[in-house]
Amino acid sequence: MKTRKDIWTVKHSHRVALAVGAVLSTMTVAPQAVAESASAASQSNEASPVETLSVYGSRMDTQKANAGVAVSTVSLEEIEKRQGSNVTDLIRHLPNVSVLGGGRDAAQSVSIRGLSSDNGRVIQLVDGARQNFSVGHRSSLFIDPELLSSVEVVRGPSSTLWGSGALGGVFAQNTKSASDFLSGTETLGGYVKQGFHSNDNASRTSGAVFGRTETVDWLVQSYYHDSDDSQLGNGKTLSYSADREKGGFAKLVFTPSLDHQWSFIARQGKRDAMVPSNPTTEEPSTSSPLVYRQVEDQSLSLTYNYNPSQSWVDLDTRLYWNDTEVNEYRVDKGEFDNNQMQTLGLSLSNRSTFKALTLTTGLDAYQDRFETVRDKSNTSRPDNQDAEAQSVGVFSQVDVPLGQAWHWQAGVRFDAYDAKDKRPESTIGNHDNTAWSPSTALTWNATEQLALTASYREAFRAPSLEEMYASGTHFGMNQFVPNPDLKPEESANKELNITYTFSSSQYIDQGYIDARVFRNDVDNFINQSVKDGSWGAYNGTTVKTNLPEAKLEGIEISLHHQLGGFTNNLSYSQTEGKNKHDGSYLDNIPAHKWVAETDYALATLPVSVGGRVSHYADQDDTNNANTYDGYTLWDLYASYSPNGAWDGVKFDLAIDNLTDEQYTQAWAQTASPGRDIKFNVRYQF
């Protein structure tokens, strides 16, 4: 069902609580590349051989330089080829990266090695700023792919550098700048872009103006998208999957000298749709009524980089503010809800190099404020909430060469956090805790081509405000029971990595094979359980508790080959998860996946073509009768940038699900869209 106008307006006062800890004078830096040729191969993008540098510098570069950490990058060229309606379309092909939630964009989340962003077990970053919004049955993926210059995914626990939430990894999105469009001596330009998606009749319009001088780089960009309901492979319609999006951002980069750089970014987006209150369900119901949902997401960030000629200073400082507000109107009962999360944060990192030794140190401090307002026309509703949490963490990581063939990397982080229920009538206790996150990796460069790495990394996730303080009615007369005594989730990841870099020959220009095996033991899993009362679950309770130990283990194999205009990639990945206490399977573990892709850039014409085939195996490792059939998806794409009179015009064509496969992702309740022909035209001036 299409949403063409606002149904209601909710007035809500915005409050920002300033609670950033004192700035510590800590210095940080990324370690040098470990076995440069092998490390570069192992960390390069499985989808593209071109390494895209992170716009927020040293911390992600530190991850890339550590052969014990798997990092994948999706480049701007790849983003334009995919023409994704959601950022998940850009990364679902990566090893052990999957999408949860089903066919509606409003339900989707990112899962890395079996741990998902929808419950905070994967950290999401936009231009280096944490995105901490996490509320039940609501996606936290708001940024449109049109704004992005690259996407980077860190697979595996990474709390040493990133803090709470990095149990599964890090999912980082980087926005565009003028330098992504201007080349040579160009100083001013713009573009207009129009796209069409056949499956849901989506119209996708965007445009930007940008410019640069010797000291200033600026860009202003906006977009507007409108779509109908998605069509499935069986010819049926996925009801209530239409939505409308609009937004944009502005970026200003000021470089007064080679040593100093200031960046300011302002971003705002809005999405509205008619969906079940739990959009992962197939149809609206009594427990998941139809709602008109408006999501407004906005952020501001100010970044300062100081990089003088001294090798011991490469400082990155960031101050940021995020505000995500979800307004809902329950159509059948005329009830209004408001959910708002605000985050104010500060991060510091610095790079120091002392001969062969490199050091990374830094500070993160942020405050979350979560508020809800429930319509009181019906008392059988969850209570209003007003909760606040602060977190401060300091970290340090060092990379040390040990002779000619060995490198050792070690790091540690300390975090202190506290949370409290701010409702005046509340008798719920406060929550505070601390956590240590050590990591280490040892790399042996056995030959110039072969490198082996063994690593150990710990991570943690502090309980969310909603998990600790939700109260009131859940459904019927079932009651939420607050639990401020929840322990943080803790993980310990052991990983072995082998990388072999091929020598150049008549059959290969460059290439590598990278194989990883890992085991991630997770303690104190936070789980929601519904306990029966005298009338069953209807008048029972819902509470968040810590579960016994769990384990997730798997493998990742990636092969990259490039020869002339051909680029080929092949990967296989699997993750298996179990409760170590009783041997039961964990939910939301992705199916085993094969992905093969080839690209060809014509030498005589400005044309590139390519295709991808992805095979997902059956997923029958479940604790009930529900199993999920495997499926195979075929995708094609092509780009053409004519010259002469058509200079500045670019055509992109992509066909997703070429065979119109009817399929449902593992653990999803709704099927995913069928064939989608996507055509896009951009004119840059």
Buried (B, 14 or more C-beta within 10 A) or exposed (E): BEBEEEEEEBEEEEEEEEBBBEEEEBBBBBBBBBBEBBBBBBBBBBBBBBBBEBBBBBBBBBBBBBBBBBBBBBBBBBBBBBBBBBBBBBBBBBBBBBBBBBBBBBBBBBBBBBBBBBBBBBBBBBBBBBBBBBBBBBBBBBBBBBBBBBBBBBBBBBBBBBBBBBBBBBBBBBBBBBBBBBEEEEEEBBBEBBBBBBBBBBBBBBBBBBBBEEEEBBBBBBBBBBBBBBBBBEEEEBBBBBBBBBBBBBBBBBBEEEEEBBBBBBBBBBBBBBBBBBBBBBEBEEEBBBBBBBBBBBBBBEBBBEBEEEEEBBBBBBBBBBBBBBBBBBBEEEBBBBBBBBBBBBBBBBBBBEEEBBBBBBBBBBBBBBBBBBBEEEEEBBBBBBBBBBBBBBBBBBBBBEEEEBBBBBBBBBBBBBBBBBBEEBEBEEBBBEBEBBBBBBBBBBEEBBBBBBBBBBBBBBBBBBBBBBBBBBBBEBBBBBBBEBBBBBBBBBBBBBBBBBEEEEEBBBBBBBBBBBEBBBBBBBBBEEEEBEEEBEEBBBBBBBBEBBBBBBBBBBBBBBBEEEBBBBBBBBBBBBBBEEEEBBBBBBBBBBBBBBBBBEEEEEBBBBBBBBBBBEBEBBEEEEEBBBBEBBBBBBBBBBEEEEEBBBBBBBBBBBEBBBBBBBBBBBBBBBBBBBBBEBBBE
